[in-house]
Amino acid sequence: MAEATEDDIRPEPLAQALSERYLAYALSTITQRALPDARDGLKPVHRRLLHAMRELGLKPESGFKKCARVVGDVIGKFHPHGDQAVYDALVRLAQDFAVRYPLVEGQGNFGNVDGDNPAAMRYTESRLTAIAQSLLEGLDEDAVDFRATYDGEDREPVVLPAAFPNLLANGANGIAVGMATSIPPHNLGELCGALVALIQNPNTQERTLFKHVKGPDFPTGGIIVDDPDSIAEAYRTGRGSFRVRARWHREEAARGTYHIVVDQIPYQVQKAKLIEKIAELIEQKKLPLLDDVRDESTEDIRVVLVPKNRTVEPEILMEQLFRQSDLETRVPLNMNVLDNGLIPRVMSLKDALQAFINHRRTVLERRSAHRLEKIAARLDILEGYLAVYLNLDKVIKIIRTEDEPKPKLMAAFKLTETQADAILNMRLRSLRKLEEMEIRREHSELSKEQKALKKLLGSDKLKSDKLIEEVKEIDAKFGLKTALGKRRTQFAKAAEIAKFQAIAEEVVALETQVEREPVTVVCSEKGWLRSLKGHQEQSDAVKYREGDRARFWIHAETTDQLMMFATDGRFFTLDCAKLPGGRGNGEAIRSFIDLPSDADLVSMFVHVPGRKLLLGATSGHGFVMNEDDAVAMKRSGKQAMSIPTGTEAVVCTVAEGDSVAVIGENRKLLIFPLDEVPEMARGRGVILQRYKDGHLLDVRVFTWKQGLKDQNNRAWSASELKEWKGLRAQAGRLPPKGWAKSGKFG
């Protein structure tokens, strides 16, 4: 009976086990999924796709094959991941609106700029483009290293030879663990100019490169409205962004009216969603100058914008749209790539170009060395042929008479084993005189090529000249002078940028002009907010959702700012003019502000500039704050009060008077001077009232001589309250008889 083997169970600290495994996952994500290689600009899935298509013979001049066949080969041989993910990667390489220089030529439905999905892989077909061929050129000539595939049955290239600067030309996007990359596409002709300058002089300054590479060149066109200095700074650091606007022009219509036609939209903006957003803004009356939008696109983009009337300035209308819709977007730049395929780092434009040049130099050296080996082997055979051609009769006699002619030939003519095998494998037709002349001619040509290659490998200058020649060949095929390479994205001139800024200020001024009208702000217990026209009193005519009721009822003006204080110690601010109308039950307050699900509103009021507020928490802490410091127009609000775990903010009251009245849940009342409470911009504050058990219930600031009211609206004079007057942070005592049962102030 076989002995039972013990399980290999070893104790290991959980923190160490998690960190090691998560690190392995992070490294895999960074190197094998999200970041491109600086040399060929590809991620593993794209590299494997192109290699698999090459293995299938899908050259530009050959026929198409089903994408399902390509995807099957990729996931079966090289990339053991989901078929849909691989197909999505294939589709993107074929979309001329997503990739500046498509690497795959598709046949069938590969999606569109509206965001529609492509057809299933069983319907679509594909093959490589000429540009993709230039990425693969040299794979059979030992240009790059190969490694075993995941199952060890095949081999795949570690990196492609990449005669085409794909990293910058097509760009890349990816999110890894703790890092990301975002590289917009660029114009190949401009990149070739920069590459030639950098090859000629490796010490070329960056400002010289910027004369060639002026900025991104997006497949969907558009206009970059950043100034050259900010673009140069982004390229210098490898991080930044580019502001891209849609291209538009004015088109005259009947009866003196006009339309605005948008014929290019920003990169990666889905046209259908863009139009839907503009229509929504019109419906919400956030674009008062625009009457309608319609899509008249065919193969080319044509989005028609109809102004309200002929007096509307088109520049002002478009500026409003740029501010509120994706007709203007920011395209990020984060050139975080794998240096030499191993180390992730952020490169500048010069670093990225130099990485490509270094790779091409290595490819040139390896291809030249490989060719030299082939030439040497061929010359060896040709020299054997020439040796025997001088005495063919003797060769024929040895072959006819000897049982083992190979050693006899080697001894008679001083041949190598390889030469002897080649002679024995010759065809009879090769024995004609003309063939000898061909062999001598081939020998001469190969000898010249061998000499030239050795000279090339021994000279850095000749290598640089050869690299420049290769770059110029790529430029001639796909550069600025070709239909594909012509620049699509234009740049706004300095005068136009200044004009844009002036119009933007004018638009801001128009948008901030709100007609002053009285409104009533209503917020329910469950947080549904609405604005009623005029100053209305609470009545049963105002309906709420089932199980809900009124909580805040505030008279305001459309020019006012509505402020809210939450139990997590944050202030939020909304413009009263932008609150939802009174129809229906309103909209949820959380659709306007980022109020956590475990937090609630403490108070809601109209902002009064310069006013002081007293904040209090259940722990008994509090402080005075200037209301101006609490204004926060961001959704996330502004953190004013630090709230420790287990407590929450419960009071936000106006600090007008000279005394503070505090009452706790234990029904103990304390009154002390207001000047004992410090004024702060944010923090936890000081102890207002001390509790053995329970927490703070309510706080009120009042004038001592005028007395204090409880929640029953009964007025208590100073003489009636003098026994409760003390110092801050005391416990207090039970309130006078007759005090409101709720304990709270009026």
VEXZA-914279 format. One record per residue (C-alpha): x negated, z, y negated; residue in three letters. Coordinates in steps of 0.2 Angstrom, whole numbers, plus 2048, in hexadecimal, padded with zeros to 3 digits. Last residue first. Layout:
<sites>
XZYala/...
</sites>
This chain:
<sites>
8BD85F678gly/8B186A682phe/8B186D695lys/8B587D69Fgly/8C38746A8ser/8CE8846A6lys/8CD882693ala/8C889268Atrp/8D689F688gly/8CB8AE68Alys/8B98AB683pro/8AC8A268Epro/8A28AB69Bleu/8908AE696arg/8808A5693gly/8728A169Fala/8648A0692gln/85A890690ala/85D88D67Earg/86089D674leu/8708A7670gly/8818A5669lys/88F8AA675trp/8948BA66Cglu/8968AF65Blys/8A48A4663leu/8B38AC65Bglu/8AB8AE64Aser/8A589C64Bala/8B789664Dser/8BE88F65Etrp/8CA88065Cala/8D687C66Aarg/8D586A670asn/8D986E682asn/8C8868686gln/8C087567Basp/8BD874668lys/8AE87B65Eleu/8AC88364Dgly/8AA87B63Cgln/89D888636lys/892885646trp/892872644thr/89386A655phe/889863664val/892863675arg/88C865686val/896865697asp/89486A6A9leu/88286F6ACleu/87F8756BEhis/8848826CBgly/8798916D1asp/86D89C6C8lys/86F8916B9tyr/86588F6A8arg/86B886699gln/86387968Eleu/853877698ile/84886B690val/847858691gly/84584D6A0arg/83D83E698gly/84083068Barg/83F82D678ala/83F840674met/84784B668glu/84585E66Cpro/85386A66Eval/85087B665glu/856872655asp/86887165Bleu/86A88465Apro/87188D669phe/882890671ile/884895683leu/89489568Eleu/89589A6A1lys/8A28926ABarg/8988916BBasn/89887E6B9glu/88E8806AAgly/893880697ile/88787B689val/88B87C676ala/87E87566Aval/87D87A658ser/878871648asp/883862647gly/88385064Dglu/87B84C65Eala/887840665val/88A843678thr/88383D688cys/886848696val/8868486A9val/8758416AEala/8718446C1glu/8688506CCthr/8638516DEgly/8538476DCthr/84C8486CBpro/85483F6BCile/8488396AEser/85383569Fmet/851825695ala/84F8176A2gln/854807699lys/8607FA6A0gly/85D7EF6AFser/8697E26A8arg/85E7E1699lys/8667E3687met/85F7F5686ala/863800677val/85E81267Bala/85081366Dasp/85D810660asp/86881E666glu/85A82B661asn/85983766Fmet/85C84A670val/857853680phe/85E85B690gly/85B86569Fhis/8698706A7gly/8668696B9ser/87685F6B8thr/86E8546AAala/871853697gly/86E847689leu/87184A677leu/87283B66Cleu/86C83765Alys/87382964Farg/86781D647gly/87280D64Bpro/883811652val/886809663his/898809669val/89B815678phe/89C81768Amet/898827694ser/89282D6A4val/89381D6AEleu/89081E6C1asp/88181D6CDala/88081B6E0asp/8838096E0ser/8758066D3pro/87A7FF6C2leu/8727EE6BFasp/87D7E96B0ile/8897DB6ADphe/8907D86BEser/88F7EA6C1arg/89D7ED6B4ile/8A97E46C0ala/8B47D86B6glu/8C47D96AEgly/8D57DE6B5asn/8DE7CE6B1gly/8DD7C769Farg/8D57D2693gly/8C57C8690gly/8B47CB697pro/8A77D368Cleu/89B7C7682lys/8A17CB671ala/89F7DE675cys/88C7DB678asp/8867E6686leu/87A7F4687thr/8747FF696phe/86C810695phe/8648186A4arg/86482A6AAgly/86A8276BCasp/87B82E6B7thr/87E8206ACala/87F81E699phe/88880F692met/886806681met/8927F9679leu/88A7EF66Bgln/8957EA65Dasp/8987D9655thr/8A97D665Fthr/8AF7E7657glu/8B37F7660ala/8C1803665his/8BD80B676ile/8C7810685trp/8BD817693phe/8C481D6A3arg/8D48146A7ala/8DC8136B8arg/8D980C6CAasp/8E280F6DAgly/8E97FD6D9glu/8E07F36CCarg/8E47F76BAtyr/8F27F26AElys/8F37F469Bval/9057F5696ala/90580769Basp/8FD80C68Bser/8ED810683gln/8EC80B671glu/8E67FA66Bgln/8D97F565Fhis/8D97E265Fgly/8D67D666Dlys/8D37DE67Eleu/8C27DF686ser/8BF7E1699arg/8B57EC6A5leu/8B97F16B7trp/8AE8016BCgly/8B980A6C8lys/8BF8166BCglu/8C48086B0ser/8BB8016A1cys/8C57FB692val/8BD7F5682val/8C97F2673thr/8C57E4667val/8C57E2655pro/8BD7D164Eglu/8AD7CD646arg/8A97BA649glu/8987BA653val/8897B164Bgln/87C7B5658thr/87D7A4660glu/87B79B650leu/86B7A464Bala/8647A265Dval/86878F65Bval/85E78E64Bglu/850797652glu/85078B661ala/85077D655ile/84178364Cala/83878565Cgln/83C774663phe/83676C652lys/825775654ala/82476E666ile/82975D660glu/81B75E653ala/80E763660ala/81375566Clys/81E75767Bala/81675268Bphe/81D745698gln/8207476AAthr/8217366B4arg/80F7306B4arg/80D7206BDlys/8067236CEgly/81471B6D9leu/81570B6CEala/8027096CEthr/7F67096C0lys/7F671C6BEleu/7EF71E6D0gly/7F571B6E2phe/7EA70D6E9lys/7DD70B6DAala/7DB71E6D9asp/7D871F6EBile/7CB7126EAglu/7C471B6DBlys/7C272B6E5val/7B97236F3glu/7AD71B6E7glu/7AA72B6DEile/7A67336EFleu/79A7256F3lys/7917286E3asp/79073A6E6ser/7897386F7lys/77C72B6F0leu/7777396E3lys/7757466F1asp/76973B6FAser/76373D70Cgly/77473A714leu/77672A70Aleu/76472470Flys/768727721lys/77971E71Fleu/77070F717ala/76370E725lys/77070E732gln/77A70172Aglu/76B6F6729lys/7686F973Bser/77A6F673Fleu/7796E5737glu/7696DF73Fser/76F6E5750his/77F6DC74Eglu/7766CB749arg/76A6CD758arg/7796D0764ile/7836C175Cglu/7736B675Fmet/7726BC771glu/7846B8773glu/7826A676Eleu/7756A377Clys/7816A7789arg/77F6B6794leu/78E6BF78Dser/79A6B4798arg/7936BC7A7leu/79A6CD7A2arg/78F6DC79Fmet/7926EC7A8asn/7806EB7B0leu/7796E979File/7826F8798ala/77D7037A7asp/76B6FE7A5ala/76B702792gln/773713795thr/7667177A3glu/758713797thr/74F703799leu/73C6FF79Clys/7406ED7A1phe/73A6ED7B3ala/73C7007B6ala/74E7027AFmet/7536F27B7leu/74C6F87C8lys/7557097C6pro/7667007C3lys/7656F27D0pro/7696FE7DFglu/76D6F17EDasp/7606E57E5glu/7616D27E8thr/76F6CC7DCarg/76C6D97CEile/7596D77CFile/75B6C47CFlys/7676C47C0ile/75B6CF7B6val/74C6C37BAlys/7566B47B5asp/75B6BC7A5leu/7496BF79Fasn/7496BF78Cleu/75C6C478Ctyr/7566D4795val/74E6DD786ala/75B6D777Aleu/7696DF784tyr/75F6F0785gly/75D6EF772glu/7706EC770leu/7736FC77Bile/768707770asp/76F700760leu/780704766arg/77C717769ala/772718759ala/781710750ile/78D71C757lys/78272B753glu/780724741leu/793723740arg/795735744his/78873A737ala/79073072Aser/7A173772Farg/79A74972Earg/79174671Dglu/7A173E715leu/7AC74C71Bval/7A1759714thr/7A0750703arg/7B374F704arg/7B5761707his/7A97656F8asn/7B37596EDile/7C47626F2phe/7BD7736EFala/7B676D6DEgln/7C77676D8leu/7CF7776DDala/7C17816D4asp/7C37766C4lys/7D57796C4leu/7D378C6C5ser/7D47946D6met/7DE7A36DCval/7D77AA6EDarg/7DC7AA6FFpro/7CC7AA70Bile/7CC79F71Aleu/7D078D719gly/7C178970Fasn/7C9792700asp/7DB796705leu/7E67936F6val/7ED79D6E8asn/7EF7916D9met/7FE79A6D1asn/80778F6C5leu/8197926C1pro/8267856BCval/83178B6AEarg/8417836ACthr/84B77A69Fglu/85B7706A3leu/85D77F6AEasp/86A7866A3ser/86D792695gln/85E78F689arg/85C77D68Cphe/86E77A68Aleu/86E783679gln/85F778674glu/86876967Amet/87776C66Eleu/86B770660ile/862760662glu/872756664pro/87875C653glu/88B75D655val/894753647thr/89B746654arg/8A675265Casn/8A675F66Blys/897757673pro/89874D683val/88974F68Fleu/88674169Cval/87B7446ABval/8727346B1arg/8657356BFile/8607256C7asp/8667206D8glu/8787226D2thr/87B7306C5ser/88A7306BAglu/88C7436BAasp/89874A6ADarg/8977586A0val/8A475C693asp/8A8763682asp/89776B67Dleu/89577366Cleu/89D784670pro/891786680leu/895798685lys/8A8794686lys/8A979B698gln/8B078A69Eglu/8A1781695ile/89578D69Dleu/89D7896AEglu/89B7766ABala/8897786A7ile/8867836B7lys/88F7766C2glu/8857686BAile/8757716BFleu/87B7756D0lys/87E7636D3ala/86D75E6CClys/8637696D7gln/85476F6CCval/84376D6D6gln/83A7656C7tyr/8437646B7pro/8507566B4ile/84E7446AEgln/85B7386A8asp/86674469Dval/87273A692val/879741682ile/88973967Chis/88E73266Btyr/89D730660thr/89E723652gly/8AE71B658arg/8A771666Aala/89771D671ala/88571E66Cglu/879725678glu/86D733674arg/85E73667Fhis/85974368Ctrp/84A749696arg/84C75A69Eala/841768699arg/83176F6A2val/82977F69Darg/8187816A7phe/8127916AEser/80379C6B0gly/7F57A06BCarg/7E67966C2gly/7DC79E6B4thr/7D578F6ACarg/7E47846B1tyr/7F07906A9ala/7E5792699glu/7E477F697ala/7F777E698ile/7F978B68Bser/7ED782680asp/7F5771682pro/80677867Basp/81477A687asp/82376E686val/821764696ile/82E756697ile/8377516A7gly/8327466B5gly/83B7496C6thr/82A7466D0pro/8227536C5phe/81174F6BCasp/80875F6B8pro/7FC7616A9gly/7EF75769Flys/7E37546ADval/7D67486A6his/7D3750695lys/7D576169Ephe/7C675D6A9leu/7BB75C699thr/7C276D693arg/7BD7746A4glu/7AA7706A1gln/7A17646ADthr/79376E6B6asn/7967646C6pro/7927546BCasn/7957436C4gln/7A174B6D1ile/7AA7556C4leu/7AD7456B9ala/7B373B6C8val/7BE7496CEleu/7C674B6BCala/7CA7386BCgly/7D17396CDcys/7DC7476C8leu/7E373D6BAglu/7E772F6C5gly/7EF73A6D2leu/7FC7426C6asn/7FF7546CAhis/80B75E6D4pro/80F7716D1pro/80577E6DAile/80E78E6DEser/80679A6EAthr/80B7AC6F0ala/8037BD6F3met/8087CE6FBgly/80D7C670Bval/80F7B4709ala/81B7A96FEile/8177976FDgly/8187886F1asn/80C7786F1ala/80676A6E6gly/8087586E9asn/7F97516DFala/7F07626DDleu/7EE7676F0leu/7EF7546F6asn/7DF74E6EEpro/7DF73E6FAphe/7D073A705ala/7D674970Fala/7CB74C71Fpro/7D9757726leu/7D676972Aval/7D577373Aval/7D9763744pro/7E3765754glu/7DE765766arg/7E8765776asp/7ED770785glu/7E778077Fgly/7F978777Casp/7F778B76Atyr/7ED77B766thr/7DA77B769ala/7CF778759arg/7C9769750phe/7BB768743asp/7BB75A736val/7B4749732ala/7AF746745asp/7B3734743glu/7C473374Casp/7CC73E73Eleu/7C4733731gly/7D472E727glu/7E273B729leu/7E473E716leu/7E372C712ser/7F072871Fgln/7FC735716ala/7FA72A706ile/7FE71A710ala/80E723715thr/812729727leu/821725731arg/83372C731ser/84472B739glu/855734736thr/864736742tyr/85D74274Farg/85574C741met/86675173Aala/86B749729ala/86375171Apro/86B75F710asn/87375C6FFasp/8697646F0gly/86F7586E3asp/85D7506E2val/8617496F3asn/85F74B706gly/855742713phe/863736718asn/85C727722gly/84A720723gln/83C72B71Dgly/82B727717glu/820737719val/81173C70Eleu/81B73B6FEpro/81173B6EEtyr/81A7466E1arg/8237506EEval/8357576EBala/83D7486E3phe/83573B6EEasp/83B7456FDgln/83174070Dala/82574F70Eleu/83575A70Barg/83D75371Aval/82E757726leu/82D769720ala/84076B723asp/83E763734tyr/830770738val/83C77E733ala/84A77773Dgln/84077574Dasp/83B78874Dgly/82978C750his/81C78875Dpro/81177C752his/80577175Bphe/80B76976Blys/81D76C76Egly/82277175Cile/819761755val/81E755763asp/83075A762gly/83075974Fval/82A747750val/83674275Darg/84574A753ala/83F740744cys/84373074Dlys/83572374Clys/83271673Fphe/828706742gly/81670373Eser/80D6FD72Eglu/80E70F726pro/807716737lys/812720742leu/80671F751gly/80D72E75Aleu/7FC737758glu/7FD733746arg/80E73B745met/80774A74Eala/7F974C742his/80574A733leu/810758739leu/80276373Earg/7FB76272Darg/80C766725his/80F775731val/7FD77C72Epro/7FF77C71Blys/7F776D711leu/7ED76B701gly/7DF76270Basp/7D076C705arg/7D977B6FCala/7E277F70Casp/7F4784708pro/7FB796708leu/80C79A710ala/80B798723arg/7FB79A72Dgln/7EF7A2721thr/7FA7AE717ile/8077B1724thr/7FA7B4732ser/7F17C0727leu/8007CA723ala/8067CB735tyr/7F47D173Aala/7F57DE72Bleu/8067E4731tyr/7FF7E7743arg/7F07F173Cglu/7FB7FB730ser/8087FF73Cleu/7FC805749ala/7F280F73Dgln/802817735ala/80981B747leu/7F982474Dpro/7F481E75Eglu/7F682576Fpro/7F181977Darg/7FC81278Bile/7F4806797asp/8018087A4asp/7FA8107B5glu/7F88047C4thr/8018097D4ala/7F58087E3glu/7F97FB7EFala/800800800met/
</sites>
